[in-house]
Amino acid sequence: MADLDDQVWVSIDENQFIQGKVTSIKGTDCSVACDDVKDIQKANPPQFEKVSDMAKLTHLNEPSVLHNLKSRYQDDSIYTYSGLFLVAVNPYKSLPLYTQDIVDSYIQESIKEPHLFAVANIAYDNLIRNNKDQSILVTGESGAGKTESTKKIIQFLTAKASSNLRSLDQQILQANPLLESFGNAQTVRNDNSSRFGKFIRIEVDKAGHICGATIDWYLLEKSRIVTQNPNERNYHIFYQLLAGAPAELLSKIKLGRDPNQYNYLKNCNKSISGISDSDEFQKLVAAMSIVGFSIEEQTNIFTVLSIILHIGNIAFSEDRSGQARISNPESVRQLCTLMSVSYSKFSESLISPKVKAGREFVTQKRSASQAKFTADSVAKALYERLFATLVKRINQTLQRQGDVHHFIGVLDIAGFEIFEHNSFEQLCINYTNEKLQQFFNHHMFVLEQEEYSREQIDWNFVDYALDLQKTIGVIEGTKPIGLLSCLDEDSVMPAATDRSFTDKINSIWGSDSDEQDNAVFQPLKLKQGFQLSHYAGKVEYSTEGWLEKNKDPMTEALCELFSGSEFTFLAELFREGLLGNQTKGKRGQFRTVSQRHREQLSALMSILEATEPYFIRCIIPNNEHRAGMIDNALVLKQLRCNGVLEGIRISRSGFPNRIFYHDFQSRYKILSKKSLKGLSSKEEKSSVETNTNQRSEIFGNYV
Ligand SMILES: Nc1ncnc2c1ncn2[C@@H]1O[C@H](COP(=O)(O)OP(=O)(O)OP(=O)(O)O)[C@@H](O)[C@H]1O
């Protein structure tokens, strides 16, 4: 409880706090100089104003954290430490924080202010000192600044640990425009939104120089190829190609310049204000050359993009019996020439495919909408495979001969998502974040434990990683069967539907036990779906379309057709193992999206667990993309979702403050009976111990 004249925070609703001063205390009643209070939390003394590490705050509560971030942000101090986290608030304006001079200052450690460079610098130094791999985990919601932060970390590392080969540094930096052209798109939240997650490992040799890099990618948003919201766009590359490619190239790959000619591009935005797609194309081609793509390879890649756009233009009609027909056969013939596959086989696989029934093959009749669905699936699969090849090719260039001693990995992955409508994609991303948060909690636990035993302090610290296990168990568990395994089972059952899958998981996880109100899984009463409690909050998932979303869209016949193409680049896209998912499962089916994601995630977690991690939390300050403005509710929501508040909760359950003996002496010497002047550091320590033992009622457990 607060004392007279204390500065306090008063909550006026869940997300708003105002500062006040205690004016009188009578018994349990307390008057504060402000109105409408619900809850009071202590404010910090003035010397803590704008502290660069919030772990130092005497009162570590939500309003203090928000106030501190906000007042620093107003001074353009966008980076703040919060214990193990570096919090980065998107400035939405260009700040002079990333010049070569600033890079040099962080390398020389002449600036102490929180910064991405400071984190990267420590990671590098620890790699050398501790002889251990390092990882920097950057998360945040869309538009929060993850990709920009990742680029800056890599900029710093290439400067600090510059390779002996200048060309390699350049290639690492230039891989980015390539990834952005093919993996980023305009969305309502961000004009340059990454639609995939990535883990970039910067590899270092024994001498401490960069000797290579490897990029892993996760969960590319394939649906965007086929449909986009009206205020968004398809992937940048399509617009860049149409706007910037020379006329001869376009004519060679059978493309026109106008995006309105293509179904996959015409129903959404065509341009982004302030961006020239044509200039971006020139930059892309330059980057492709630096990364080592030959002109032939570039043309092959652009041809596949043309194929995708033409697949989107295949028009289907139906005859009287409901059998699909291709109504623009001439254009589809041209498309087949571009693909170097037989027209009859291709059209058959779309409108009347042969499928295995027992030992025999039977011809299936397809409606126009079914045929369109298959064509769209082919386009999506082609794009994903093209993206996979591109990254694989970049990795080949970035892998140098020479011994990789250790790496610093930078993970740039979407943060926790709670939308109005949450589907399979949100479950995958939230599951990933749940695992990453568990990793963080466990790491924090281990560090605390080490610290306490070093200081020989009695402790009873809980491993908060276990809190998250219940939810993770529901998603990935095996007993009785987790959501994802259940989905995989149903995805290969001919008779299963989204409804039957939902009923099944509800009956497994949503039993009517006494504990049901507290259970992490709850069936939804009014909708087809379920609710899951994540550390960041409860999320309702709708299960519509999950079976289709989870299946590999390519049939065996289509894979065979493409892998037999004379256009070898296209055929190679269907080679075994490209997506790591083509090794067939037990029943001869292709791997599902969920299987692949679980495998990738588990590989990622094993890598991360063997590293020393650093955590960067990017925050979007407002939804208007405006500089200098903080939306309290929005920022608090993110601090909850990204684990910063969870981290604070955990620190508060231990010993929240750590003060050097010397600082402690100067701050509290007035309370000591003895003179504490001129003590050696050893004496300082013992005098702090004596004084705190005597006055534990004053210091509580703060030291
Ligand atoms: N440090 C920064 N300095 C200046 N502007 C920034 C900075 N960080 C982010 N921005 C601005 O915010 C925009 C969005 O940032 P970014 O693309 O990095 O977000 P993101 O978190 O990666 O989003 P998504 O998940 O959608 O990919 C950038 O295009 C840029 O305009």
The ligand as a Gaussian input file, in Angstrom:
#p B3LYP/6-31G(d) Opt

LIG

0 1
 N       14.100000       1.707000     -36.999000
 C       13.262000       2.266000     -37.871000
 N       13.497000       3.511000     -38.351000
 C       12.639000       4.084000     -39.219000
 N       11.507000       3.514000     -39.670000
 C       11.216000       2.267000     -39.235000
 C       12.081000       1.576000     -38.316000
 N       11.523000       0.379000     -38.060000
 C       10.392000       0.303000     -38.803000
 N       10.209000       1.436000     -39.508000
 C        9.090000       1.765000     -40.423000
 O        8.027000       0.848000     -40.191000
 C        7.735000       0.079000     -41.365000
 C        7.390000      -1.347000     -40.968000
 O        8.530000      -1.995000     -40.455000
 P        8.872000      -3.520000     -40.771000
 O        8.562000      -3.832000     -42.187000
 O       10.241000      -3.779000     -40.279000
 O        7.773000      -4.209000     -39.849000
 P        7.619000      -5.772000     -39.534000
 O        7.482000      -5.897000     -38.058000
 O        8.720000      -6.539000     -40.171000
 O        6.215000      -6.054000     -40.185000
 P        5.671000      -7.376000     -40.940000
 O        5.428000      -8.411000     -39.890000
 O        4.405000      -6.877000     -41.560000
 O        6.711000      -7.745000     -41.930000
 C        8.988000       0.196000     -42.210000
 O        8.696000       0.053000     -43.568000
 C        9.474000       1.595000     -41.878000
 O        8.743000       2.549000     -42.607000

